[in-house]
Amino acid sequence: MTELIVPGIITSVIAFFTVYFSMPPLIKILHKNNQAVRDIHKKGEVMVVRPAGPSLILGVIASEAVLYAFLQLNEILAIIFTTAIAFLIGYVDDKRVMGGWFKPIGLAVAALPIIFLGAYESDLAFPLFGAVQIPILYIAIIIFMIVITGNTINSIDVANGIASGFMVISGFSLSIALFILQNYEIAIASLPLGFIALAFYKYHKIPSKIFPGDSGALTFGAMYGAIAIVGQVEVIAAVALLPAILNSFLFLASVKRIVEHRELNHKPVELTEDFKLRATNDKKARISLVRLIVAGKALSEREVAIAIFKLALFSGVLAIITAFMMEVKLQ
């Protein structure tokens, strides 16, 4: 463990400062190229540039490549390649609006490096009950998980700072769980996710200077899913991600098909005259986590973000408790 302290510190520092310092010039370039969209939760024509994906993937590759130089693990290569492919899928969608089929199929392709590099174990670990051997089925689980985590983070990107703040909490929760389970190499490899999200949060928090875009959201989601698989903490990762998973489930249950959010005309929430969010009365509108949060009363964008962060913290604590339960079972 002690020999991993220096690589862990170096990797974390590179992850944080690569994004922290590369984001301002990216924002300037996007402004210059008029790559901006309207912030629908703000008064007036407030335009925010997107996507932040190029800066985020730069942080991922720079930090994980340095860590690979230290540890020489296929699992780290799998994280890099899976995340990079997911970024490219999202970047294509940022540049050209694709159909609802595009991201799930693209993310399925992004999962292939994990399989080809053999960076997984074909058992699924559960708290208290131990591991279940599912060698053939697990290949499908790998693909399914990358598709789910990628789209789930994309769906939780509903307001300023939420996707980045959510990933700070979930990412570090996953790292803590990996340390508890004494999977130290993957725990170190997971730290860049939290630090990248933390650096991005400075520019994404209210009022946002830049939006993640599909490339940024898929980068976060695919990296999270890849870490969960190579670290054998799939169940723990799902627990930490519960609010976002719930949001995706509500979306699919109400829409009943795979479709881009931008293709839907009926919005789940609307703005009041004082620019607070409240649940819409439109019966055709989809159900979402935000709609449930503001069902009782209208809330400001900041209050909605805080409510989601509280849910993320609760799920993160549950994930850490789950890790302790699995650690006891291993003993």
Secondary structure, DSSP 4 states (H G I P E B T S, - for coil): -GGGHHHHHHHHHHHHHHHHHHHHHHHHHHHHTT-EEE-TTSSS--EEE---HHHHHHHHHHHHHHHHHHH--HHHHHHHHHHHHHHHHHHHHHHSPPPTTHHHHHHHHHTHHHHHTT-S-SEEEETTTEEEE-TTHHHHHHHHHHHHHHHHHHHT--STTHHHHHHHHHHHHHHHHHHHTT-HHHHHHHHHHHHHHHHHHHHHSSSPSB--HHHHHHHHHHHHHHHHHHTT-HHHHHHHTHHHHHHHHHHHHHH-S---GGG--S-SEEE-TTS-EEE---TTSPP-HHHHHTSSS-B-HHHHHHHHHHHHHHHHHHHHHHHHHHHHHH-
